Amino acid sequence: MKKFLTTTVMLAVAGLLSAQNAVRIDTGTSLGKASPFLFGQFIEYMGRDIEGGIYDPESPLADKNGIRQDVLEKAKELAPTMIRFPGGTFVKTFHWMDGIGPRDQRRPSKNLIWGGINTFQFGTCEFIDYCRAIGCEPVLVVNIATGTPDEAANWVEYCNGTDNTYYANLRRSHGYPEPFNVKYWALGNEEAAEPDAGRHQDPAKYVTDVWHFIKLMKLTDPSIQLIADGERGLPDWNRTVIKGLDGAVDYISFHAYVGTDGGRPYSIFHKINDAERELREFHKLMRENSEDTVTTWKKWYRFPARQKPLSVALDEWGIWEYQEPPYGTTNTYEWRHALATACFLNAIMRCAGFVGMANWAQMVNILAPIMTNGQTSIRQTVFYPLREYRAQALGEMVKADAISPAVDGSLQALNVACSIDRASGELALFVVNVSPKPVKASLSIDGQGSVLVKEVTTLTGERLDAKNVLSKPEKDVVTVKTDKPGKHLRDFTFAAESVQILRIAPAK
């Protein structure tokens, strides 16, 4: 009997230990080098994103060129590494020459996709200037629906041309003697969508037509990198596009928006997990239908084949709750949306080995971290994880996992990702606790159970439904706190409903 009790106690203790909360880092398992372009933004001629947000000449907060300076300063603070422009679905009716040259000669037109009038006072040159002011890389999206291959190639020449040609000289005449050197170009947007204004719902037609765009654009500037249109949830489309354009393009796009099902507040976190799973399946399909190294390439194309394995361009991702017009895209984000944003960023970083760029859609007023009215602007709750992740992520992702209590079905309390600076060995551990309770967990690196935590950045909200609003611009519901423990810790208590970033010294 005594032996039985002893065994029972030992089993109980073992069970407690096996169920113990833990965050474990494995620096020997690399998830890939993280592209700096994982932290981009997207802007589109939609609602008040560009006109009335970025550009608003009627605002007293705008400079002489109509650029809202309060928005620009927040955009600099947000520090995107890349901005994608000008769409989006809008691009299917966009003609780039409407947005160049003297502003009083530009032709306003109806926005046939999203409604309203576009003045095109913020065009190609203004976009490039904006990217330079922020210090980020531009991505331009080409109209393959109502545009032509010649038009696209001429846009490349206008932006990147260095010779004595008409379009390079046209750029020079507009006050830009040096080329813009736009490296990344997208070949349309969500072309499989039948209700939109595109005409390429047949992937075979898309491949055939886009090849002509590729040839003329690449012959204009062989150094550019191209993004072909992939479609979430359409494997047959993706297989056709990947096979048909293999070697000619560098990225395949993937778009992922998430929202909350009514009455199920944790559903948004489950959807992020689903999106990560679909992203991995998308990459698997890419690997099965493309060569890592292009071995068959016709020299008479007169431009080089893709030089690296095909990558994913997650060029639209974000949170879409279908709230206010236009089309439910004017969203006011709560603190829970900031937690979801951080979880999505963790997912993107865990997929860093095959995701080459990722752009939150959008930047101002539309599904946006920055909101404006005529008098002021505010940072929405989602602004803060976007800013902090960009500031603190290091150059390579390594494996990290967590054991933590279940919050809702299969959803765990802790969601983790980890990056490393290989030169110094320093780590940045990103942890989201979606539970309404603090979670104490053991910490380990490569099996060592004592971790030197140098700094902790903690993001919290007043309540899960707390939000920043334009009617009270002085009120901020988000607290960002930095502590410097500077000591070895065997465990750490992660604050309830928080985002925390731990800077950890190299393991000895």
Disulfide bonds with the S-S distance in Angstrom:
none
